[in-house]
């Protein structure tokens, strides 16, 4: 069986794709991962699977020189996608969103190749909205997503968002030892996602620096590359045990060590919070059609997380919240318990089962 898996360049697209690949790995299955050229710039390791790269571009509806050039690049990517389809001859094509998956799914549909699109967010992106019309199956991470898709309910199935196989919950003591931290402190994890978040980095650092009880905290801060050097220098002046990384591949240690996470609300982050059942302060990215706000509300409604809107994030507000959690640890216990209501499934395994079902039907 030959399976082609296409993804965007961000961790939110690539990590679920890699999780599916791990669930499909067996000698009888050949897998090809197709990524945009931009994905070469990030630090996400994909060398364990055969990978090809195609051109991609962000297009808008406005008439501009940038969009005219972008249209030619899109046509180039469509040609590259066709060549890949003809050469690899997949029996199933799985798309994880973003513009570069559109041509691959289209060619697969045209050649009557089985197709699945997976939507990680509550609100589907433009690419998956378009592709949902022609895809054979639509896998979703949240049950609410079906309401945003104008397609037959029989095409839509709930699997959750695939999480990397190596993300296994560890004993907190073991995780703290990994970072050289002590037991008995309040352990914070800060992450802005695979690209980092300048505002989150800045406000959280300034909040920790302003706290009178900063010695009660231990901090793991994953900053992204842009702010890493400056933050590393600024943290060095604080009397707070900390570890700062521009990118950190071993997130099982970061999550397992943490009592609270302060983060954006990307779909992959939400899925990982659910798997590790970690209370969170979510600061949704305010753009991109408010996808992250909808994701965050899926946790807020069960009281597993607290939302602070990006424009309302400031030192005073975050300080009050951290002090409240520090003085009332029962609140964190209640938030952890709230994850039991959500229910966590083996999303990668369920999605792999749907992929394999095409062979049984043929």
PyMOL commands that set and color helices and strands:
alter all, ss='L'
color gray80, all
select helices_A, chain A and resi 11-24+37-41+65-88+99-110+126-131+143-148+153-155+172-179+198-210+214-216+225-235+251-257+267-276+288-300+310-312+315-327+329-342+347-361
alter helices_A, ss='H'
color red, helices_A
select strands_A, chain A and resi 2-6+30-36+51-54+92-95+114-119+137-140+156-158+186-191+217-222+241-245+260-263+280-282+305-307
alter strands_A, ss='S'
color yellow, strands_A
deselect
rebuild
show_as cartoon
